[in-house]
């Protein structure tokens, strides 16, 4: 397929590389040409604008930071909407607000262009290993057309529902994940307060019902005090801003998520937004004896 790709960060670059290696015709656009250099050298076609990228693509995949970034990418000067022909599909794999996804789907529908919100779980390692979990909102027919691409990028694709539903699922994913990281941080803090070896506690818990990916990966980072960014905490903070906005506008009581949101706020206030979310342990250390 003729695939355009935008968002060549720690996840997007390996994802685009997998598509190129699988034999798809991949074109790329990046604000910084250096971000695309390795892919261009490997055979990807550079494009001058998002509109130019859309004009030569059957499907464009984007994975950028926030709702405003996706809106600008679609609707801005020389944006994707200006280049798409009828029958093309925009697959956005960013984590954005469900309402933004619905609005962009409606905008494209008027122009005969398909939309799928398809956020992913699995992080940088999942992108590198092509083992991402992909949560999809949009039309089943559009999903069927791009499924061969998803098969290259991940190990599980679930069609959650109409436009925006993929983002709802991702919000739920982030709520559970970061709450689990906070729980691991609290467990490590309790163990440290008793002078118990953190590595031994983590090893013991991994053999029982508390075992989880959060305990495995984030717990190990806490044990080793390795807070260098595996997942930048600022991204989880952004995701929780989406989540708590949804709770506010819909009148939903989400008490555990609200407490975790405050811990993320404290983390950001400490200046650790570019460090790993395992830094939630450091927040507890600052606020308890």
C-alpha positions as CSV (number, residue, x, y, z in Angstrom):
1,X,0.0,0.0,0.0
2,X,1.0,3.6,-0.4
3,X,1.3,4.7,3.2
4,X,2.2,8.1,4.6
5,X,3.6,8.4,8.1
6,X,3.8,11.4,10.4
7,X,5.3,11.3,13.9
8,X,8.8,9.8,13.8
9,X,9.5,9.8,17.5
10,X,10.6,6.8,19.7
11,X,7.5,4.9,18.7
12,X,6.7,6.2,15.2
13,X,10.1,5.7,13.7
14,X,10.3,2.0,14.3
15,X,6.6,1.6,13.3
16,X,7.3,3.3,10.0
17,X,10.4,1.1,9.6
18,X,8.3,-2.0,10.0
19,X,6.0,-0.9,7.3
20,X,8.9,-0.1,5.0
21,X,10.5,-3.5,5.7
22,X,7.1,-5.3,5.0
23,X,7.2,-3.9,1.4
24,X,4.8,-1.0,1.7
25,X,5.5,2.3,-0.2
26,X,6.2,4.6,2.7
27,X,6.3,8.4,2.5
28,X,7.2,10.6,5.5
29,X,6.8,14.1,6.7
30,X,8.6,15.6,9.7
31,X,8.9,19.1,11.1
32,X,12.6,18.4,11.6
33,X,14.1,16.7,8.5
34,X,16.7,15.0,10.7
35,X,13.9,12.9,12.3
36,X,13.2,11.4,8.9
37,X,16.8,10.9,7.7
38,X,17.2,7.3,8.6
39,X,13.9,6.3,7.1
40,X,14.6,8.2,3.9
41,X,18.0,6.5,3.7
42,X,16.2,3.2,4.1
43,X,13.9,4.0,1.1
44,X,11.1,6.2,2.4
45,X,10.0,9.1,0.3
46,X,10.2,12.6,2.0
47,X,7.4,15.0,1.5
48,X,7.4,18.8,1.9
49,X,4.0,19.2,3.6
50,X,1.3,17.0,5.2
51,X,-0.9,17.9,2.2
52,X,1.7,16.6,-0.2
53,X,2.0,13.4,1.9
54,X,-1.8,12.9,1.8
55,X,-1.9,13.5,-1.9
56,X,0.4,10.5,-2.7
57,X,-1.0,8.1,0.0
58,X,-3.9,5.7,0.3
59,X,-3.5,5.7,4.1
60,X,-1.8,8.2,6.3
61,X,-0.8,7.1,9.8
62,X,-0.1,9.8,12.4
63,X,1.2,9.3,16.0
64,X,1.9,12.7,17.6
65,X,1.4,14.1,21.1
66,X,-1.9,15.9,21.8
67,X,-5.3,16.7,20.4
68,X,-4.2,20.2,19.3
69,X,-1.3,18.6,17.3
70,X,-3.6,16.3,15.4
71,X,-6.1,19.1,14.7
72,X,-3.3,21.3,13.3
73,X,-2.0,18.4,11.3
74,X,-5.4,17.9,9.7
75,X,-6.8,21.4,9.4
76,X,-3.8,23.6,9.3
77,X,-2.3,25.3,6.2
78,X,-1.1,22.6,3.9
79,X,-2.7,20.1,6.3
80,X,-3.7,16.5,5.5
81,X,-7.3,17.5,4.7
82,X,-6.1,19.7,1.9
83,X,-4.3,16.8,0.2
84,X,-6.5,13.7,0.7
85,X,-8.5,12.4,-2.3
86,X,-11.9,10.8,-1.7
87,X,-11.5,7.2,-0.5
88,X,-8.3,7.7,1.4
89,X,-8.1,7.0,5.2
90,X,-6.4,8.8,8.0
91,X,-5.4,6.5,10.9
92,X,-4.5,8.5,14.0
93,X,-2.6,6.4,16.5
94,X,-2.0,9.3,18.9
95,X,-3.7,9.5,22.3
96,X,-6.2,12.4,22.1
97,X,-9.6,13.4,23.4
98,X,-12.5,11.2,22.2
99,X,-14.4,14.3,21.1
100,X,-11.5,15.5,19.0
101,X,-11.6,12.1,17.2
102,X,-15.3,12.4,16.6
103,X,-15.0,15.9,15.2
104,X,-12.2,15.0,12.8
105,X,-14.1,11.9,11.7
106,X,-17.2,14.1,10.9
107,X,-14.9,16.6,9.0
108,X,-13.5,13.9,6.9
109,X,-16.9,12.3,6.3
110,X,-18.0,15.4,4.4
111,X,-15.0,14.9,2.0
112,X,-15.3,11.2,1.5
113,X,-12.2,10.4,3.6
114,X,-12.1,7.7,6.2
115,X,-11.0,8.1,9.8
116,X,-9.8,5.6,12.4
117,X,-8.7,6.6,15.8
118,X,-6.3,3.7,16.7
119,X,-4.3,4.5,19.8
120,X,-1.8,1.9,21.0
121,X,-0.5,0.3,24.1
122,X,2.9,-1.3,24.5
123,X,5.2,1.7,24.6
124,X,8.5,2.1,22.9
125,X,9.4,-1.6,23.3
126,X,6.1,-2.7,21.8
127,X,6.7,-0.4,18.8
128,X,10.2,-1.8,18.3
129,X,9.0,-5.4,18.7
130,X,5.8,-4.9,16.6
131,X,3.7,-6.2,19.5
132,X,1.5,-3.2,20.1
133,X,-2.1,-3.6,21.2
134,X,-4.3,-1.4,18.9
135,X,-7.7,-0.1,20.0
136,X,-9.8,1.1,17.1
137,X,-12.7,3.5,16.7
138,X,-14.3,4.0,13.3
139,X,-16.0,2.2,10.4
140,X,-15.4,-1.6,10.1
141,X,-14.9,-1.3,6.4
142,X,-12.0,1.2,6.9
143,X,-10.5,-1.1,9.5
144,X,-10.7,-4.0,7.1
145,X,-8.7,-2.0,4.5
146,X,-5.9,-1.1,6.9
147,X,-5.8,-4.4,8.9
148,X,-2.7,-5.6,6.9
149,X,-0.9,-2.5,8.2
150,X,-2.0,-3.2,11.7
151,X,-0.8,-6.8,11.4
152,X,2.7,-5.5,10.7
153,X,2.6,-3.2,13.8
154,X,1.0,-5.1,16.5
155,X,-0.2,-8.4,17.9
156,X,-3.8,-7.5,18.8
157,X,-6.3,-5.3,17.1
158,X,-9.7,-4.7,18.7
159,X,-12.5,-2.8,17.0
160,X,-14.0,-1.0,20.0
161,X,-16.8,0.9,18.2
162,X,-17.5,4.1,16.2
163,X,-15.2,7.1,15.9
164,X,-13.9,8.1,19.3
165,X,-14.3,4.6,20.8
166,X,-10.6,3.8,20.4
167,X,-9.7,6.9,22.4
168,X,-12.2,5.9,25.1
169,X,-10.5,2.5,25.4
170,X,-7.1,4.2,25.5
171,X,-8.3,6.5,28.3
172,X,-9.4,3.4,30.3
173,X,-6.0,1.7,29.6
174,X,-4.1,4.7,30.9
175,X,-6.3,5.0,34.0
176,X,-5.6,1.3,34.9
177,X,-1.9,1.5,34.0
178,X,-0.9,4.6,35.9
179,X,-3.0,3.7,38.9
180,X,-1.0,0.5,39.0
181,X,2.3,2.4,38.8
182,X,1.1,4.5,41.7
183,X,0.2,1.4,43.7
184,X,3.7,-0.1,42.9
185,X,5.3,3.2,44.1
186,X,3.3,3.0,47.4
187,X,4.3,-0.6,47.9
188,X,8.0,0.2,47.4
189,X,7.7,3.2,49.7
190,X,6.1,1.0,52.4
191,X,8.8,-1.6,52.0
192,X,11.6,1.0,52.2
193,X,10.0,2.5,55.4
194,X,10.4,-0.9,57.0
195,X,14.0,-1.3,55.8
196,X,13.1,-4.3,53.7
197,X,15.0,-5.1,50.5
198,X,12.9,-3.7,47.6
199,X,14.2,-6.2,45.1
200,X,13.2,-9.1,47.3
201,X,9.7,-7.6,47.8
202,X,9.2,-7.1,44.1
203,X,10.4,-10.7,43.4
204,X,8.0,-12.0,46.0
205,X,5.1,-10.1,44.7
206,X,5.8,-11.1,41.1
207,X,5.1,-14.7,42.1
208,X,1.6,-14.0,43.4
209,X,-1.7,-12.3,42.5
210,X,-0.1,-8.8,42.6
211,X,2.1,-9.6,39.6
212,X,1.6,-7.2,36.7
213,X,3.5,-5.5,33.9
214,X,3.6,-2.3,36.0
215,X,5.2,-4.2,38.9
216,X,7.6,-6.0,36.6
217,X,8.8,-3.0,34.6
218,X,8.2,0.0,36.8
219,X,8.9,-1.9,40.0
220,X,12.3,-2.8,38.6
221,X,13.0,0.8,37.7
222,X,12.1,1.8,41.2
223,X,14.3,-0.9,42.7
224,X,17.2,0.3,40.5
225,X,16.3,4.0,40.9
226,X,16.5,4.3,37.1
227,X,14.2,7.2,36.4
228,X,15.5,7.9,32.9
229,X,12.6,8.1,30.5
230,X,11.2,4.8,29.3
231,X,7.8,6.6,29.2
232,X,8.0,10.3,29.9
233,X,5.7,11.2,32.8
234,X,4.5,14.3,31.0
235,X,2.7,12.0,28.5
236,X,0.8,10.2,31.2
237,X,0.1,13.6,32.7
238,X,-1.4,14.7,29.4
239,X,-3.4,11.5,29.2
240,X,-4.9,12.0,32.7
241,X,-5.8,15.6,31.7
242,X,-8.0,14.0,29.0
243,X,-9.4,11.5,31.4
244,X,-10.3,13.9,34.1
245,X,-11.9,16.3,31.6
246,X,-14.1,13.4,30.5
247,X,-15.0,12.8,34.2
248,X,-15.8,16.4,34.7
249,X,-18.0,17.0,31.7
250,X,-19.9,13.7,32.2
251,X,-20.2,14.0,36.0
252,X,-18.3,10.7,36.5
253,X,-16.9,10.0,40.0
254,X,-13.4,8.5,39.4
255,X,-11.9,8.7,42.9
256,X,-8.8,6.6,42.4
257,X,-8.0,8.3,39.1
258,X,-8.5,11.7,40.7
259,X,-5.9,10.9,43.4
260,X,-3.4,9.6,40.8
261,X,-4.0,12.8,38.8
262,X,-2.9,14.8,41.9
263,X,0.2,12.7,42.2
264,X,1.0,13.3,38.6
265,X,0.5,17.0,39.1
266,X,3.0,16.9,42.0
267,X,5.4,15.0,39.8
268,X,5.2,17.7,37.2
269,X,5.6,20.4,39.8
270,X,8.9,18.7,40.9
271,X,10.2,19.1,37.3
272,X,10.3,15.4,36.5
273,X,8.0,15.5,33.5
274,X,10.7,14.3,31.1
275,X,11.6,11.4,33.4
276,X,9.9,8.1,33.7
277,X,6.5,7.7,35.4
278,X,8.3,5.5,38.0
279,X,9.2,8.9,39.4
280,X,5.9,8.6,41.3
281,X,8.0,6.9,43.9
282,X,10.1,10.1,44.3
283,X,6.9,12.1,44.8
284,X,6.0,9.9,47.8
285,X,9.6,10.2,49.1
286,X,9.3,14.0,49.1
287,X,5.9,14.0,50.9
288,X,6.5,11.4,53.6
289,X,9.2,10.9,56.2
